[in-house]
């Protein structure tokens, strides 16, 4: 009889055998593709995959199936250009079954020339790749996945829904089988218990035991399979977690009961094993639904992007794919429809709903010439929009990527909880051995049941769930309020900060250009404005936005070799180098009250800047200071302007004329003296400071480099989000500590009772499942107004989680 393929598990053919060689051993494979995949994996030095995996892979797909991804218009939909030599894409991957798959994919990709980073999230079956398009093309990377046996798909809403539905159905089927088996096994068990008191014919007792084994077998072999697979994966990876004691308990109960049924014995526990599996699966199903609901925020952002758009040309409109749109084209959006691109309103104003992007429930009015973003909804219409950004370049895609990065990360609190669970498992296994030895000496008949009860009641699921469930809830709550958590560790850090350092321009203030005060040294007012706005066309700096607003309606010239630095913008026009920035950057004399445009011949124009305090900034700073958080402003602007803003906001400490290096040095000095510091900024020059802070926060409209260095992004630009984030972060840590204390107390009480024989296995299963469900239920306190208000109130810094871990 033919065997199975070593790589994909499919039956081997009847013809000539094929073998793949790993080291000195040969393994049978079904086809040339699988042989190539095995030997390629071995050639990369990744043969440990076959030891770590819990299931077989899939047939390798043809390597030339993905050439269409390289078409420019389609690539624009899925690939985002980061900088000159870096691009980013996220794809769904079919066939990813376990952590070993993630391990293999990540290592195989990062060994490819031109790949800077590969992040794999097996729970949501996504792979994020950062690569150099000039050194490796996307189809080649996708072909790499295919050769490993994993099929990549575009990250689209319908495919996400299909994967979620498949996962949910599989979990539900196992739960139904376990529930049906538990009911039937309990019926036979009741008859056996009654017969133990009233007498029962031995033949009838044997029949009931065999029937119990009949209904328990599919529960153990099918419904409980994830626990055995998880335990096998843990043993192969040489680490212990929650699945090990569960698998041992299920296997011991079932094996002992089968032996008692076949050879005769005092007790059988088929009802207990079925009930145990059912309760475990019920808890995991609840956890699965909670995890999927928490992930719906990121998925909703993906689904917000329409697949098609109405492109208008010469008075006629046609429906095309969004990826076919080009900047400068015009699309029509009807009332109630979703904007497919980032762009500028034309023709008429309209009300826009941006609630899912910014957390603001009220509609906002957008005037002609103002920007609208993909994913927001036009409440009036139809309206026309001039395309600015498409696909991965849109604000919507950026927010979705931020949430995906947070979901894929393993934060410190989760790693600590996993480590605590692993230590706990070792101690539980040791305690179980002690229980067996003790009861074997005292009353051997009670040794088996007591040992099983200890294994069951002490399941470390609650330890392992304490941190991830709270973190998932916190990220979801903040996302609904327009606060995107990019780095999950940032939440823990934010909970403990006692000082926040703010940048001024664009963070606390919103600058505008005083057009009436514009001074032109050469040329016209309109020409100077057009040149300045053209230089700033791609910039997200607040001054750039102000210049573009002032030049609205003007024809902008083409500027070559535009380059943004911390001090300003450079470009080439008409054979000359243009410089736009502060006077010292523009190489002219003057104070810092204006932006200066200059070329090789000297000054062209001077643009006076007028700043107004950002709406909500005073309220946010007052709330933070009332909660015991010191606030200060560190800005590169001149002293008088910084002083005025600090006075308007009630901030006593401020610094002016600070270069990025000086800001970073000041931040280091604060941390050296023991302060836990958060930094808030939005510009390119804020990136070093954000990267050096304990917690980094930036605005959603800020520079991409600042966002990349930040752990938290305020999508709507509302500084009140900092207050919300700190309250939720403190509430999250409080819930984690409460969960760990509860779990520790439960185990200290329950394990001795089980060891002494007072807890039967079925009651231990109820206690263990109830413990895990209580942990999950506790997380719903995160985001509750009263809980967050208590957490945000002045208090001592939260106890670091490392000191709150159970030993």
DAMO-V280562 format. One record per residue. N is the residue number from 1. RES is the residue in one small letter. PSI is psi in degrees with one decimal (none if undefined). Layout:
<<N | RES | PSI> <N | RES | PSI>>
This chain:
<<1 | x | 128.1> <2 | x | 146.4> <3 | x | -158.4> <4 | x | 151.8> <5 | x | 135.0> <6 | x | -32.7> <7 | x | -55.2> <8 | x | -12.4> <9 | x | -1.2> <10 | x | 155.3> <11 | x | 145.2> <12 | x | 149.7> <13 | x | 173.4> <14 | x | -10.9> <15 | x | -154.9> <16 | x | 136.0> <17 | x | 143.9> <18 | x | 143.1> <19 | x | 143.2> <20 | x | 139.9> <21 | x | 128.2> <22 | x | 114.7> <23 | x | -122.6> <24 | x | 5.0> <25 | x | 143.1> <26 | x | 142.5> <27 | x | 138.9> <28 | x | 139.3> <29 | x | 161.3> <30 | x | -21.0> <31 | x | 170.5> <32 | x | -35.5> <33 | x | -44.5> <34 | x | -36.6> <35 | x | -42.4> <36 | x | -39.8> <37 | x | -45.5> <38 | x | -48.2> <39 | x | -30.1> <40 | x | -43.4> <41 | x | -43.0> <42 | x | -39.1> <43 | x | -27.8> <44 | x | -4.8> <45 | x | 25.0> <46 | x | 28.5> <47 | x | -15.9> <48 | x | -18.0> <49 | x | -41.0> <50 | x | -20.5> <51 | x | -34.4> <52 | x | -26.3> <53 | x | 152.6> <54 | x | -6.9> <55 | x | 162.0> <56 | x | 163.8> <57 | x | -154.2> <58 | x | 164.6> <59 | x | 142.3> <60 | x | 132.6> <61 | x | 156.5> <62 | x | 139.7> <63 | x | -9.7> <64 | x | 17.2> <65 | x | -7.0> <66 | x | 16.3> <67 | x | -30.0> <68 | x | -21.9> <69 | x | -16.7> <70 | x | -6.1> <71 | x | 131.8> <72 | x | -44.1> <73 | x | -37.7> <74 | x | -38.6> <75 | x | -34.1> <76 | x | -26.4> <77 | x | -26.6> <78 | x | -13.3> <79 | x | 133.7> <80 | x | 127.8> <81 | x | 124.1> <82 | x | -64.8> <83 | x | -169.2> <84 | x | -39.2> <85 | x | 19.5> <86 | x | 134.2> <87 | x | 160.3> <88 | x | 139.5> <89 | x | 151.9> <90 | x | 129.5> <91 | x | 150.7> <92 | x | 142.3> <93 | x | 119.9> <94 | x | 138.0> <95 | x | -1.2> <96 | x | 116.8> <97 | x | -24.4> <98 | x | -178.0> <99 | x | -28.0> <100 | x | -37.2> <101 | x | -45.2> <102 | x | -41.6> <103 | x | -46.7> <104 | x | -47.6> <105 | x | -46.4> <106 | x | -45.2> <107 | x | -34.7> <108 | x | -37.4> <109 | x | -45.1> <110 | x | -16.9> <111 | x | -7.0> <112 | x | 138.8> <113 | x | 132.4> <114 | x | -6.3> <115 | x | 119.8> <116 | x | -34.8> <117 | x | 142.8> <118 | x | 121.3> <119 | x | 124.5> <120 | x | 131.7> <121 | x | 95.9> <122 | x | -27.5> <123 | x | -38.9> <124 | x | 6.1> <125 | x | 50.3> <126 | x | 148.9> <127 | x | 124.6> <128 | x | 127.1> <129 | x | 129.0> <130 | x | 120.0> <131 | x | 168.0> <132 | x | 108.3> <133 | x | -21.2> <134 | x | -15.7> <135 | x | -26.8> <136 | x | 137.2> <137 | x | 153.5> <138 | x | -43.5> <139 | x | -34.3> <140 | x | -37.1> <141 | x | -39.2> <142 | x | -35.9> <143 | x | -32.5> <144 | x | -44.8> <145 | x | -42.1> <146 | x | -39.9> <147 | x | -27.8> <148 | x | -13.1> <149 | x | 14.3> <150 | x | 128.1> <151 | x | 119.8> <152 | x | 146.6> <153 | x | 155.0> <154 | x | 147.1> <155 | x | 90.5> <156 | x | 156.1> <157 | x | -41.7> <158 | x | -36.5> <159 | x | -36.5> <160 | x | -45.5> <161 | x | -40.4> <162 | x | -43.3> <163 | x | -41.2> <164 | x | -44.5> <165 | x | -42.2> <166 | x | -44.0> <167 | x | -42.9> <168 | x | -41.1> <169 | x | -41.1> <170 | x | -43.6> <171 | x | -38.7> <172 | x | -38.5> <173 | x | -42.9> <174 | x | -38.8> <175 | x | -40.5> <176 | x | -44.2> <177 | x | -44.7> <178 | x | -39.4> <179 | x | -44.1> <180 | x | -43.8> <181 | x | -39.3> <182 | x | -42.2> <183 | x | -46.2> <184 | x | -43.3> <185 | x | -36.2> <186 | x | -36.0> <187 | x | -46.2> <188 | x | -35.1> <189 | x | -39.4> <190 | x | -42.2> <191 | x | -39.8> <192 | x | -42.3> <193 | x | -41.7> <194 | x | -40.8> <195 | x | -28.4> <196 | x | -29.0> <197 | x | -40.0> <198 | x | -3.8> <199 | x | 142.9> <200 | x | 142.5> <201 | x | 135.1> <202 | x | -36.0> <203 | x | -39.6> <204 | x | -42.2> <205 | x | -43.4> <206 | x | -40.6> <207 | x | -44.0> <208 | x | -36.4> <209 | x | -43.3> <210 | x | -37.8> <211 | x | -39.3> <212 | x | -41.7> <213 | x | -36.1> <214 | x | -43.7> <215 | x | -24.7> <216 | x | -26.3> <217 | x | -49.7> <218 | x | -28.7> <219 | x | -44.5> <220 | x | -44.6> <221 | x | -27.2> <222 | x | -59.1> <223 | x | -37.1> <224 | x | 4.8> <225 | x | -39.4> <226 | x | -30.5> <227 | x | -41.5> <228 | x | -40.9> <229 | x | -40.8> <230 | x | -40.8> <231 | x | -41.1> <232 | x | -40.2> <233 | x | -40.6> <234 | x | -42.0> <235 | x | -40.1> <236 | x | -35.5> <237 | x | -1.0> <238 | x | 46.6> <239 | x | 157.0> <240 | x | 143.8> <241 | x | -157.2> <242 | x | -28.3> <243 | x | -25.2> <244 | x | -55.0> <245 | x | -32.9> <246 | x | -48.0> <247 | x | -41.5> <248 | x | -41.9> <249 | x | -47.0> <250 | x | -46.7> <251 | x | -41.4> <252 | x | -45.9> <253 | x | -46.9> <254 | x | -46.0> <255 | x | -44.3> <256 | x | -38.9> <257 | x | -38.4> <258 | x | -43.8> <259 | x | -43.5> <260 | x | -33.8> <261 | x | -43.7> <262 | x | -43.8> <263 | x | -4.7> <264 | x | 132.3> <265 | x | 171.7> <266 | x | -46.4> <267 | x | 151.2> <268 | x | 151.6> <269 | x | 37.3> <270 | x | -37.1> <271 | x | -39.6> <272 | x | -43.5> <273 | x | -38.5> <274 | x | -44.3> <275 | x | -39.4> <276 | x | -49.8> <277 | x | -42.6> <278 | x | -46.8> <279 | x | -38.5> <280 | x | -46.5> <281 | x | -34.5> <282 | x | -44.9> <283 | x | -40.5> <284 | x | -33.3> <285 | x | -41.1> <286 | x | -41.9> <287 | x | -41.4> <288 | x | -45.8> <289 | x | -40.2> <290 | x | -40.8> <291 | x | -41.1> <292 | x | -38.1> <293 | x | -39.7> <294 | x | -34.9> <295 | x | -7.4> <296 | x | -21.4> <297 | x | -49.3> <298 | x | -41.2> <299 | x | -36.3> <300 | x | -35.8> <301 | x | -38.7> <302 | x | -42.6> <303 | x | -20.6> <304 | x | -25.8> <305 | x | 110.9> <306 | x | 152.0> <307 | x | -25.0> <308 | x | 164.9> <309 | x | 157.3> <310 | x | 108.1> <311 | x | 131.5> <312 | x | 125.9> <313 | x | 121.5> <314 | x | 45.4> <315 | x | -10.1> <316 | x | 148.3> <317 | x | 142.0> <318 | x | 148.3> <319 | x | 123.6> <320 | x | 168.3> <321 | x | 143.0> <322 | x | -35.5> <323 | x | -11.8> <324 | x | -9.5> <325 | x | 149.9> <326 | x | 147.5> <327 | x | 138.0> <328 | x | -20.6> <329 | x | 167.9> <330 | x | 133.7> <331 | x | 151.4> <332 | x | 135.2> <333 | x | 123.4> <334 | x | 165.8> <335 | x | 131.6> <336 | x | -3.9> <337 | x | 162.9> <338 | x | 135.4> <339 | x | 127.2> <340 | x | -12.9> <341 | x | 166.2> <342 | x | 132.7> <343 | x | -168.8> <344 | x | 133.0> <345 | x | 141.0> <346 | x | 146.6> <347 | x | -51.9> <348 | x | 155.1> <349 | x | 166.3> <350 | x | 161.1> <351 | x | 141.3> <352 | x | 135.4> <353 | x | 112.9> <354 | x | 26.7> <355 | x | -40.2> <356 | x | -23.8> <357 | x | -37.5> <358 | x | -15.0> <359 | x | -5.4> <360 | x | 121.9> <361 | x | -25.4> <362 | x | 141.8> <363 | x | 147.0> <364 | x | 147.4> <365 | x | 126.0> <366 | x | 125.2> <367 | x | 166.3> <368 | x | 132.6> <369 | x | -12.0> <370 | x | 158.4> <371 | x | 144.4> <372 | x | 155.0> <373 | x | 150.8> <374 | x | 141.7> <375 | x | -19.6> <376 | x | 161.9> <377 | x | 131.1> <378 | x | 114.8> <379 | x | -18.4> <380 | x | 160.1> <381 | x | 178.5> <382 | x | 153.1> <383 | x | 159.7> <384 | x | 142.6> <385 | x | 129.3> <386 | x | 126.1> <387 | x | 130.1> <388 | x | -51.2> <389 | x | 144.3> <390 | x | 148.7> <391 | x | -131.3> <392 | x | -15.1> <393 | x | -8.6> <394 | x | 160.2> <395 | x | -39.8> <396 | x | -47.4> <397 | x | -37.5> <398 | x | -43.0> <399 | x | -41.9> <400 | x | -40.7> <401 | x | -37.2> <402 | x | -45.6> <403 | x | -37.9> <404 | x | -40.6> <405 | x | -40.7> <406 | x | -40.1> <407 | x | -33.2> <408 | x | -17.2> <409 | x | 153.5> <410 | x | 95.6> <411 | x | 166.9> <412 | x | -41.5> <413 | x | -35.6> <414 | x | -39.2> <415 | x | -39.8> <416 | x | -40.3> <417 | x | -40.1> <418 | x | -41.7> <419 | x | -40.9> <420 | x | -40.2> <421 | x | -40.4> <422 | x | -44.1> <423 | x | -39.0> <424 | x | -40.7> <425 | x | -44.2> <426 | x | -42.6> <427 | x | -35.5> <428 | x | -42.8> <429 | x | -39.1> <430 | x | -42.3> <431 | x | -38.0> <432 | x | -42.0> <433 | x | -41.1> <434 | x | -41.3> <435 | x | -43.6> <436 | x | -45.8> <437 | x | -41.7> <438 | x | -48.0> <439 | x | -28.8> <440 | x | -31.5> <441 | x | -30.8> <442 | x | -55.5> <443 | x | 88.9> <444 | x | -27.4> <445 | x | -23.1> <446 | x | -2.9> <447 | x | -45.2> <448 | x | -51.8> <449 | x | -39.1> <450 | x | -41.0> <451 | x | -43.9> <452 | x | -41.9> <453 | x | -38.9> <454 | x | -44.2> <455 | x | -41.5> <456 | x | -48.3> <457 | x | -21.5> <458 | x | 18.1> <459 | x | 128.8> <460 | x | 21.9> <461 | x | -42.0> <462 | x | -39.2> <463 | x | -47.6> <464 | x | -28.5> <465 | x | -20.2> <466 | x | -50.3> <467 | x | -49.4> <468 | x | -38.7> <469 | x | -40.3> <470 | x | -41.0> <471 | x | -44.0> <472 | x | -43.2> <473 | x | -43.9> <474 | x | -43.8> <475 | x | -42.2> <476 | x | -42.1> <477 | x | -46.2> <478 | x | -35.9> <479 | x | -36.9> <480 | x | -18.1> <481 | x | 14.0> <482 | x | 18.2> <483 | x | 114.1> <484 | x | 122.6> <485 | x | 109.5> <486 | x | -42.0> <487 | x | 115.8> <488 | x | -29.7> <489 | x | -24.4> <490 | x | -31.4> <491 | x | -45.6> <492 | x | -41.1> <493 | x | -41.4> <494 | x | -33.3> <495 | x | -27.1> <496 | x | 2.9> <497 | x | 144.2> <498 | x | 3.0> <499 | x | 138.0> <500 | x | 127.7> <501 | x | 120.8> <502 | x | 138.4> <503 | x | 160.6> <504 | x | -64.4> <505 | x | 122.7> <506 | x | -16.3> <507 | x | -58.0> <508 | x | -21.4> <509 | x | 158.8> <510 | x | 111.1> <511 | x | 150.6> <512 | x | 159.3> <513 | x | 128.4> <514 | x | 89.6> <515 | x | -37.3> <516 | x | -29.5> <517 | x | 8.6> <518 | x | 127.8> <519 | x | 123.6> <520 | x | 124.0> <521 | x | -35.0> <522 | x | 138.4> <523 | x | -161.3> <524 | x | 164.7> <525 | x | -48.0> <526 | x | -39.8> <527 | x | -40.6> <528 | x | -44.0> <529 | x | -42.9> <530 | x | -41.8> <531 | x | -45.8> <532 | x | -45.0> <533 | x | -36.1> <534 | x | -39.4> <535 | x | -36.6> <536 | x | 12.7> <537 | x | -37.9> <538 | x | 0.3> <539 | x | 149.1> <540 | x | 6.4> <541 | x | 144.8> <542 | x | -38.0> <543 | x | -35.8> <544 | x | -43.8> <545 | x | -39.8> <546 | x | -41.0> <547 | x | -41.0> <548 | x | -37.8> <549 | x | -41.4> <550 | x | -28.4> <551 | x | 13.1> <552 | x | 131.8> <553 | x | -10.1> <554 | x | 151.0> <555 | x | 124.8> <556 | x | 134.3> <557 | x | 165.8> <558 | x | 124.6> <559 | x | 133.9> <560 | x | 155.5> <561 | x | 44.2> <562 | x | 131.8> <563 | x | 126.4> <564 | x | 134.3> <565 | x | -179.5> <566 | x | -23.4> <567 | x | -15.2> <568 | x | -157.4> <569 | x | 138.9> <570 | x | 151.4> <571 | x | 167.4> <572 | x | 129.3> <573 | x | 126.9> <574 | x | 38.2> <575 | x | 1.5> <576 | x | 155.0> <577 | x | 121.1> <578 | x | 141.2> <579 | x | 130.8> <580 | x | 120.2> <581 | x | -155.2> <582 | x | 161.3> <583 | x | -40.4> <584 | x | -33.6> <585 | x | -38.4> <586 | x | -0.7> <587 | x | 39.4> <588 | x | 169.1> <589 | x | 157.2> <590 | x | 172.6> <591 | x | -176.3> <592 | x | 18.6> <593 | x | -4.0> <594 | x | 157.7> <595 | x | 141.3> <596 | x | 131.2> <597 | x | 125.9> <598 | x | 161.0> <599 | x | -162.3> <600 | x | -25.8> <601 | x | -4.4> <602 | x | -159.4> <603 | x | 138.0> <604 | x | -47.3> <605 | x | 159.5> <606 | x | 126.5> <607 | x | 104.7> <608 | x | 140.4> <609 | x | 130.7> <610 | x | 127.1> <611 | x | 142.9> <612 | x | 146.1> <613 | x | 134.5> <614 | x | 137.9> <615 | x | 131.4> <616 | x | -6.4> <617 | x | -43.6> <618 | x | -42.7> <619 | x | -39.8> <620 | x | -44.2> <621 | x | -39.7> <622 | x | -42.3> <623 | x | -40.5> <624 | x | -44.1> <625 | x | -35.2> <626 | x | -27.2> <627 | x | 6.2> <628 | x | 15.1> <629 | x | 121.2> <630 | x | 139.1> <631 | x | 139.0> <632 | x | 159.5> <633 | x | 128.9> <634 | x | 112.8> <635 | x | 155.3> <636 | x | -3.0> <637 | x | 170.3> <638 | x | 162.3> <639 | x | -43.4> <640 | x | -41.8> <641 | x | -40.9> <642 | x | -40.1> <643 | x | -42.7> <644 | x | -43.1> <645 | x | -42.0> <646 | x | -40.1> <647 | x | -40.2> <648 | x | -29.2> <649 | x | -3.4> <650 | x | 31.1> <651 | x | 121.6> <652 | x | -32.6> <653 | x | 129.1> <654 | x | 155.3> <655 | x | 142.5> <656 | x | 167.7> <657 | x | 36.4> <658 | x | 121.1> <659 | x | 165.8> <660 | x | -36.6> <661 | x | -40.3> <662 | x | -38.3> <663 | x | -44.2> <664 | x | -39.4> <665 | x | -40.7> <666 | x | -41.3> <667 | x | -41.8> <668 | x | -38.3> <669 | x | -37.2> <670 | x | -42.2> <671 | x | -32.4> <672 | x | -36.2> <673 | x | 0.8> <674 | x | 1.8> <675 | x | 141.3> <676 | x | 115.7> <677 | x | 133.5> <678 | x | 143.3> <679 | x | 139.8> <680 | x | 123.3> <681 | x | 179.5> <682 | x | -6.7> <683 | x | 170.7> <684 | x | -40.0> <685 | x | -8.2> <686 | x | -12.7> <687 | x | -44.6> <688 | x | -40.8> <689 | x | -42.9> <690 | x | -39.8> <691 | x | -23.3> <692 | x | -1.1> <693 | x | 160.4> <694 | x | -40.4> <695 | x | 132.1> <696 | x | 130.9> <697 | x | 135.1> <698 | x | 168.8> <699 | x | 147.7> <700 | x | -25.0> <701 | x | 6.6> <702 | x | -179.2> <703 | x | 148.5> <704 | x | -36.5> <705 | x | -37.7> <706 | x | -40.5> <707 | x | -37.0> <708 | x | -28.2> <709 | x | 1.4> <710 | x | 151.8> <711 | x | -20.2> <712 | x | 134.6> <713 | x | 127.6> <714 | x | 99.3> <715 | x | -38.2> <716 | x | -2.1> <717 | x | 7.9> <718 | x | 115.8> <719 | x | -16.0> <720 | x | -20.2> <721 | x | -26.0> <722 | x | -42.1> <723 | x | -45.4> <724 | x | -45.5> <725 | x | -39.9> <726 | x | -40.9> <727 | x | -44.1> <728 | x | -38.7> <729 | x | -44.4> <730 | x | -37.9> <731 | x | -39.6> <732 | x | -47.5> <733 | x | -36.2> <734 | x | -41.8> <735 | x | -42.4> <736 | x | -46.6> <737 | x | -39.7> <738 | x | -41.2> <739 | x | -43.0> <740 | x | -39.5> <741 | x | -42.7> <742 | x | -44.6> <743 | x | -41.4> <744 | x | -45.7> <745 | x | -42.1> <746 | x | -46.4> <747 | x | -36.3> <748 | x | -30.9> <749 | x | -42.6> <750 | x | -39.4> <751 | x | -45.6> <752 | x | -39.4> <753 | x | -42.2> <754 | x | -40.7> <755 | x | -32.9> <756 | x | -2.4> <757 | x | 13.6> <758 | x | -7.7> <759 | x | 112.8> <760 | x | 160.8> <761 | x | -37.6> <762 | x | -37.3> <763 | x | -34.1> <764 | x | -38.9> <765 | x | -41.6> <766 | x | -44.5> <767 | x | -43.3> <768 | x | -46.1> <769 | x | -40.5> <770 | x | -37.6> <771 | x | -45.2> <772 | x | -40.2> <773 | x | -34.0> <774 | x | -39.9> <775 | x | -45.9> <776 | x | -42.0> <777 | x | -34.8> <778 | x | -29.9> <779 | x | -18.9> <780 | x | -8.4> <781 | x | -24.6> <782 | x | 127.2> <783 | x | -9.6> <784 | x | 131.4> <785 | x | -42.4> <786 | x | -42.4> <787 | x | -43.2> <788 | x | -34.3> <789 | x | -42.3> <790 | x | -39.6> <791 | x | -32.1> <792 | x | -10.5> <793 | x | 157.2> <794 | x | 132.0> <795 | x | 168.6> <796 | x | 155.5> <797 | x | 142.8> <798 | x | 145.5> <799 | x | 128.0> <800 | x | 144.6> <801 | x | -30.8> <802 | x | -30.2> <803 | x | -13.0> <804 | x | -1.8> <805 | x | 139.2> <806 | x | 139.3> <807 | x | none>>
